[in-house]
Amino acid sequence: METLPLFAGPLSPREKLAARLRALASEGVYFGTSSWKYEGWIGQIYTRERYMTRGRFSQKKFADECLAEYAEVFPAVGGDFSFYQFPSKSYWKRLFSVAPRHLKFGLKVPETITVKEWPGHARYGERGGRPNEHYLDAALFQKAFLEPLEEDADRIGVLIFEFGMMGRRHYENPARFASDLSRFLRQLPAGWRYAVEVRNKEYLDEPYFEALRGSGVAHVFNAWTRMPPLDEQACIDAAYTADFLVARALLRHGRTYEQAVAMFEPYDRLQEVNEGARRGLRMLAERARGRRQMAFLFVNNRLEGNAPATIQAVVDGLPPDSQ
């Protein structure tokens, strides 16, 4: 008769991280990464053997299936992909068929709703430099984005409206932006958690925060090249505008996206420490735990070089429980 060992062997670093993140999620604090299809995480989060086909590593198999293994470690994931399109209902069905139901998604709302003037990048073609006729179009947002998601609404942790840098030609002052934003937010259907991320530091003032507060929408505490560092934002009392918290730790202050990509690809190891961002994430996590609020805290590879290692360092610095 076979007997089980009295004591299990030591946990691997991956298993320890997964256990810690599950414990925090049970308190309502969900850590995740900004995306998930990174081969640089093989051996850290992913197991190469799971994606072998005929004795060779299959990039397609990895891209199609790695979300399931990701969810063995992380309780939440950021979906940047939805910023560039309105995913179809069939797309959501395929995605959610891979992800276990416990995995919470923090999805970006398509830029069609949040860009006031189309950028001059080549990918925008003839639209570049022109006004966007669907800017803050609540009806389009509901029909093209929310309706295809309704059957899986329980999987969605938060929906994020990201507004890129605005110039004076877009808004003569922050109050005008806040007024338009407030009008838009009041039109949104109930039953979803909404959050707003801005890239203009001058918007971090009472008109903006009041616009969010009036609709129970969260400010996204974001580490980004032209925004105040995350720990500074976390100290703004007025920035807590909802009964849940959202953060996205993206870039070191003063560093561009392109610079971070050049420095950190293929994101297979931690390359530098951003203590301010780590401190800010801990501040937000502890605030949420102390108030019994939900928090969705997402970390990007381009912050320190390897998002899982950043998250590991952040949670290692948290008390074991909120008591």
SVG drawing of the C-alpha trace seen along z (x, -y; Angstrom):
<svg xmlns="http://www.w3.org/2000/svg" viewBox="-27 -78 47 80">
<polyline fill="none" stroke="black" stroke-width="0.4" points="0.0,0.0 1.4,-3.4 1.6,-6.0 1.9,-9.8 4.9,-11.5 4.3,-13.2 5.8,-16.5 5.7,-18.0 8.9,-19.2 9.8,-22.9 7.9,-25.2 9.5,-26.6 9.8,-30.4 6.9,-30.2 4.7,-28.3 5.6,-30.6 4.6,-33.6 1.4,-32.0 0.4,-31.2 1.1,-34.7 -0.9,-36.3 -3.8,-33.9 -3.8,-35.0 -3.8,-38.7 -6.6,-38.0 -8.7,-36.4 -8.5,-39.9 -9.5,-41.6 -6.1,-42.8 -5.3,-41.5 -1.8,-41.7 -1.2,-41.1 1.0,-42.0 0.1,-44.3 0.1,-41.4 1.2,-37.8 2.7,-36.5 6.4,-36.8 8.8,-34.0 11.3,-35.7 9.3,-34.3 9.9,-30.7 11.6,-29.0 10.2,-31.6 6.4,-31.6 6.1,-29.3 7.2,-25.7 8.8,-25.2 7.7,-21.5 4.0,-22.6 4.5,-24.2 6.5,-21.6 5.1,-20.2 7.0,-17.4 10.0,-18.0 10.2,-21.8 9.0,-24.8 5.9,-26.2 5.4,-29.9 1.9,-29.6 1.0,-27.0 2.6,-29.3 0.7,-32.4 -2.6,-30.5 -2.4,-28.6 0.0,-30.3 -2.7,-32.3 -3.9,-29.2 -0.4,-28.7 -0.2,-32.4 -3.4,-32.1 -1.7,-29.4 0.4,-32.2 -1.5,-35.5 -5.1,-36.3 -5.4,-39.2 -4.1,-40.2 -4.1,-43.5 -5.5,-43.6 -3.7,-46.3 -4.7,-44.6 -8.3,-45.9 -7.0,-49.5 -6.5,-49.1 -9.7,-47.4 -13.3,-46.5 -12.8,-42.7 -15.7,-40.6 -17.8,-38.3 -16.1,-35.3 -12.7,-36.8 -13.8,-37.1 -15.2,-33.5 -11.8,-32.2 -9.9,-34.2 -12.1,-33.2 -12.1,-29.5 -8.4,-29.5 -8.6,-31.5 -10.0,-30.0 -12.9,-31.8 -11.1,-33.1 -8.7,-35.2 -9.8,-38.8 -9.2,-41.1 -8.3,-44.7 -9.2,-45.8 -8.4,-49.0 -11.3,-50.5 -10.6,-51.0 -8.9,-54.3 -11.8,-55.1 -13.6,-56.3 -10.7,-58.1 -8.6,-59.8 -9.7,-63.3 -7.5,-63.7 -6.0,-60.8 -2.2,-60.7 -0.1,-61.3 1.5,-57.8 1.5,-55.9 -0.8,-53.2 -3.6,-55.7 -3.4,-56.4 -5.6,-59.2 -7.2,-59.6 -3.9,-61.0 -4.2,-64.5 -8.0,-64.6 -10.6,-64.9 -12.1,-61.6 -15.9,-61.7 -16.4,-59.0 -14.5,-60.7 -16.5,-60.0 -19.2,-58.2 -21.0,-56.4 -23.5,-54.8 -20.7,-53.3 -18.8,-52.1 -21.9,-50.3 -22.8,-48.7 -19.4,-47.8 -17.5,-47.0 -19.8,-46.2 -22.5,-44.2 -20.0,-41.5 -18.7,-41.2 -22.0,-40.9 -22.0,-37.1 -18.6,-37.2 -19.0,-40.3 -18.0,-38.4 -14.5,-37.9 -13.9,-41.7 -12.2,-43.3 -12.1,-46.8 -12.5,-48.7 -9.9,-51.4 -10.3,-54.6 -6.8,-55.7 -6.4,-59.3 -3.1,-60.1 -1.4,-63.5 -3.6,-66.4 -2.4,-69.7 -3.9,-73.2 -5.5,-72.7 -7.5,-69.8 -8.5,-71.6 -7.7,-75.1 -7.6,-74.1 -8.0,-71.0 -11.5,-72.0 -12.8,-71.7 -11.5,-68.2 -13.1,-67.4 -16.4,-68.8 -16.5,-66.6 -15.3,-63.6 -18.0,-64.0 -20.7,-64.3 -19.5,-61.1 -19.1,-59.1 -22.7,-59.9 -23.9,-58.2 -22.2,-54.9 -24.3,-51.9 -24.1,-50.6 -22.8,-47.2 -19.1,-47.6 -16.1,-49.0 -14.6,-51.9 -11.3,-53.7 -9.7,-56.6 -6.0,-57.0 -4.7,-60.4 -1.2,-61.3 -1.4,-65.1 0.0,-65.8 -1.8,-69.1 -5.1,-67.2 -4.5,-65.8 -6.6,-68.5 -10.0,-68.8 -12.1,-69.2 -10.8,-65.9 -11.1,-64.1 -14.6,-65.4 -15.7,-64.2 -14.5,-60.7 -15.9,-60.9 -19.3,-61.9 -19.7,-58.7 -17.8,-56.3 -15.0,-55.9 -11.4,-55.2 -8.4,-57.2 -5.6,-55.0 -2.5,-55.6 0.0,-55.3 3.8,-55.3 4.5,-56.9 7.2,-59.1 5.5,-62.5 3.4,-61.7 4.4,-62.2 6.0,-59.1 3.6,-56.4 4.4,-57.0 3.7,-60.8 0.3,-60.1 -0.6,-57.7 -0.2,-60.6 -2.9,-62.7 -5.9,-62.3 -8.3,-63.5 -7.2,-60.8 -9.1,-58.1 -12.4,-58.6 -14.1,-55.2 -14.5,-52.3 -11.8,-50.3 -8.3,-51.1 -6.5,-50.7 -2.8,-51.1 -0.6,-50.6 3.2,-50.7 4.4,-51.3 7.6,-53.3 10.2,-55.1 9.6,-58.9 11.4,-60.6 11.9,-57.4 10.1,-56.8 8.5,-53.6 11.0,-53.1 13.9,-53.6 12.5,-51.0 12.0,-48.5 15.5,-48.9 16.9,-48.5 14.8,-45.6 13.8,-43.2 13.3,-40.2 12.1,-40.9 13.7,-37.8 15.2,-39.3 15.0,-42.2 17.5,-44.9 16.9,-47.9 14.9,-48.7 12.3,-51.5 11.8,-51.9 9.3,-54.7 7.0,-52.6 7.4,-49.6 6.6,-51.9 3.6,-53.3 2.2,-49.8 2.6,-48.8 0.9,-52.0 -2.1,-51.3 -2.2,-47.6 -2.1,-48.4 -4.7,-51.1 -7.1,-48.7 -6.5,-45.9 -7.0,-48.3 -10.3,-49.5 -11.5,-46.1 -11.6,-47.5 -10.7,-45.8 -7.5,-46.8 -6.3,-45.9 -2.5,-46.5 -0.8,-45.9 2.9,-45.9 4.6,-46.2 7.9,-44.6 9.1,-48.1 9.2,-49.4 12.2,-47.3 12.7,-44.7 10.7,-41.8 7.1,-42.3 6.9,-39.0 10.1,-39.8 8.8,-43.3 5.6,-41.9 7.5,-39.4 9.6,-42.2 6.5,-44.3 4.5,-41.5 7.6,-40.4 7.5,-43.9 3.9,-43.6 2.8,-42.3 1.5,-38.7 -2.1,-39.8 -4.1,-43.0 -4.8,-42.4"/>
</svg>
